[in-house]
Amino acid sequence: MRGNLVLTAVAITASVAAAQEPLVPMPGMPPAPVIKIVDLDGGGREYAPLLQGPPESTRMRSALVTLAPGRQVERRRAGDVEELLIVLEGEAEILGPGGRTTPVRAGQAGYFPPGIRQGVRNSGAGTLRYVLVSAGPRPPAQ
């Protein structure tokens, strides 16, 4: 779907590993999630959630993003989370603070500290596919 960037959530068929026993949570953490395997096919969508936070993970969220050439995800502030962008295919520019751009390509990853306003643009001639992983702050110790 070229021309319009439509972020549509899609359910990904996930193979859940049969866990014999759930993992034991750390003190002060929510109930422990189980091991989960997800397919990275994206179902033809531009935005496909992989992990959605509790109860699938303790603090982590992730999504597979697929952008056509020239398309971009607008700049946004990540808030109180760290993010890791892992490029699977293609070339991109990270749109950082002050109009700075940083190139990143397949086989590389970009880290965003909490509070940084950033976006991503497909700067290559082909499809850009990346996994964006977000980890929220640790819950207060109890």
C-alpha positions as CSV (number, residue, x, y, z in Angstrom):
1,M,0.0,0.0,0.0
2,R,2.1,2.9,-1.3
3,G,1.2,6.5,-0.8
4,N,-0.4,6.4,2.6
5,L,1.2,5.3,5.8
6,V,-1.5,3.5,7.7
7,L,-0.5,2.0,11.0
8,T,-2.9,-0.9,11.5
9,A,-2.6,-3.3,14.4
10,V,-2.8,-6.9,13.3
11,A,-2.9,-10.1,15.2
12,I,0.2,-12.2,14.4
13,T,-0.1,-15.9,14.6
14,A,2.1,-16.7,17.5
15,S,3.5,-20.1,18.3
16,V,3.6,-20.4,22.1
17,A,6.2,-22.7,23.4
18,A,4.7,-25.2,25.8
19,A,6.1,-24.2,29.1
20,Q,6.2,-26.9,31.7
21,E,6.3,-24.4,34.5
22,P,6.0,-20.6,34.4
23,L,9.2,-18.7,35.1
24,V,9.5,-17.4,38.7
25,P,9.0,-13.7,38.8
26,M,11.5,-11.4,40.5
27,P,10.3,-9.7,43.7
28,G,8.2,-6.7,43.0
29,M,7.6,-7.8,39.4
30,P,4.2,-8.7,37.8
31,P,3.4,-12.4,37.2
32,A,6.0,-14.1,35.1
33,P,5.3,-14.5,31.4
34,V,5.9,-17.7,29.5
35,I,8.3,-18.3,26.6
36,K,6.7,-17.1,23.4
37,I,7.8,-17.4,19.7
38,V,6.3,-15.0,17.2
39,D,6.4,-15.1,13.4
40,L,8.1,-12.1,11.8
41,D,6.0,-12.2,8.6
42,G,3.9,-9.1,9.5
43,G,0.9,-10.4,7.5
44,G,1.4,-7.8,4.9
45,R,0.7,-4.9,7.3
46,E,2.9,-1.9,8.0
47,Y,2.6,-2.2,11.8
48,A,2.3,-5.6,13.4
49,P,2.5,-6.0,17.3
50,L,4.8,-8.8,18.5
51,L,4.7,-8.4,22.3
52,Q,2.1,-6.2,24.0
53,G,3.5,-5.9,27.6
54,P,2.0,-7.8,30.6
55,P,1.1,-10.6,30.7
56,E,3.2,-11.4,27.6
57,S,6.3,-9.7,29.0
58,T,7.2,-7.9,32.2
59,R,8.0,-4.5,30.7
60,M,8.7,-5.0,27.0
61,R,6.6,-4.2,24.0
62,S,7.7,-4.8,20.4
63,A,6.4,-4.5,16.8
64,L,7.4,-5.3,13.3
65,V,7.3,-2.2,11.1
66,T,7.4,-2.4,7.3
67,L,7.7,0.8,5.3
68,A,7.7,1.4,1.5
69,P,10.5,3.6,0.1
70,G,10.1,7.3,1.2
71,R,7.6,6.5,3.9
72,Q,8.2,7.4,7.5
73,V,7.0,7.1,11.1
74,E,6.6,10.6,12.4
75,R,8.7,11.9,15.2
76,R,7.4,11.2,18.6
77,R,8.7,11.3,22.2
78,A,9.3,7.9,23.7
79,G,8.4,9.1,27.2
80,D,9.9,7.1,30.1
81,V,10.9,4.1,27.9
82,E,14.0,2.9,26.2
83,E,13.7,1.8,22.6
84,L,15.8,-0.4,20.3
85,L,15.3,-0.4,16.5
86,I,16.7,-3.6,14.9
87,V,16.8,-3.3,11.1
88,L,16.1,-6.6,9.3
89,E,15.9,-5.3,5.7
90,G,16.6,-2.1,3.9
91,E,18.0,1.3,4.8
92,A,16.6,4.0,7.1
93,E,17.3,7.4,8.6
94,I,16.7,7.9,12.3
95,L,15.1,11.4,12.6
96,G,16.5,12.7,15.8
97,P,16.4,15.9,17.9
98,G,17.2,19.2,16.3
99,G,16.6,17.8,12.8
100,R,19.6,15.5,12.9
101,T,19.4,12.3,10.9
102,T,21.5,9.1,11.5
103,P,21.7,6.4,8.8
104,V,21.1,2.8,9.8
105,R,20.8,-0.3,7.6
106,A,20.1,-4.0,7.7
107,G,22.2,-5.8,10.3
108,Q,22.4,-2.7,12.5
109,A,20.4,-1.5,15.5
110,G,19.7,2.0,16.9
111,Y,19.2,2.8,20.6
112,F,16.9,5.6,21.8
113,P,17.3,6.6,25.5
114,P,14.1,7.7,27.4
115,G,12.6,11.0,26.5
116,I,14.2,11.4,23.1
117,R,12.0,12.6,20.3
118,Q,12.6,10.5,17.2
119,G,11.2,9.1,14.0
120,V,12.2,6.7,11.2
121,R,12.2,7.2,7.4
122,N,12.9,4.6,4.8
123,S,15.8,6.2,2.9
124,G,16.4,3.2,0.6
125,A,15.1,2.1,-2.8
126,G,13.5,-1.1,-1.3
127,T,11.3,-2.1,1.6
128,L,12.4,-1.3,5.1
129,R,11.6,-3.9,7.8
130,Y,12.5,-3.4,11.4
131,V,11.6,-4.6,14.9
132,L,11.0,-1.8,17.4
133,V,11.5,-3.0,21.0
134,S,10.4,-0.7,23.9
135,A,11.1,-1.4,27.6
136,G,9.3,0.7,30.2
137,P,10.7,1.7,33.6
138,R,11.1,-0.9,36.3
139,P,8.3,-0.9,38.7
140,P,9.2,0.4,42.2
141,A,10.7,-2.2,44.5
142,Q,8.3,-3.5,47.1
